[in-house]
């Protein structure tokens, strides 16, 4: 499972946008968002780098 910390994911709307961006990379991925913790967990066979690009392009860059 890949974990991302996304400081500007603060609400359910943000979480929906993040989920959509991640699913555009891997429609089969299992996505869990936690806006209060600003964390996203992704269960996918794809590499983390593909998701990082999608998050950044959607305006939600990962801050590790």
C-alpha positions in Angstrom: 0.0 0.0 0.0 1.3 3.4 -1.0 0.7 6.4 1.4 0.6 10.0 0.5 0.5 13.0 2.8 -1.5 15.8 1.0 -1.5 19.0 3.1 -4.2 20.8 1.0 -6.7 18.0 1.1 -8.9 19.4 3.8 -12.5 18.3 2.9 -14.6 15.7 1.3 -14.6 17.6 -2.0 -10.8 17.6 -2.0 -10.9 13.9 -1.2 -13.2 13.3 -4.2 -10.9 15.2 -6.5 -7.8 13.3 -5.2 -9.7 10.0 -5.7 -10.7 10.8 -9.2 -7.1 11.8 -10.1 -5.7 8.6 -8.7 -8.4 6.4 -10.4 -7.6 8.1 -13.7 -4.1 6.4 -13.5 -5.4 3.0 -12.2 -9.2 2.4 -12.4 -8.7 -0.8 -10.4 -6.9 0.8 -7.5 -8.4 0.8 -4.0 -8.3 4.3 -2.6 -8.8 5.3 1.0 -8.8 9.0 1.9 -8.6 10.6 5.3 -9.1 14.4 5.0 -8.6 15.2 8.7 -5.3 13.4 8.7 -4.6 14.7 5.1 -3.6 11.2 4.1 -4.4 9.0 1.1 -3.7 5.2 0.9 -3.6 3.5 -2.5 -3.6 -0.2 -3.1 -2.4 -0.7 -6.7 0.0 -2.7 -8.7 1.3 0.5 -10.3 4.4 2.4 -9.2 4.1 5.4 -6.8 5.6 7.8 -9.4 2.6 7.6 -11.7 0.3 8.6 -8.8 2.6 11.4 -7.8 2.4 13.0 -11.2 -1.4 12.7 -11.2 -1.7 14.3 -7.8 0.5 17.1 -8.7 -1.4 17.8 -11.9 -4.6 17.8 -10.0 -3.2 20.5 -7.6 -2.6 18.1 -4.7 1.1 17.5 -4.5 2.4 15.0 -2.0 4.5 16.4 0.8 6.6 13.6 2.4 
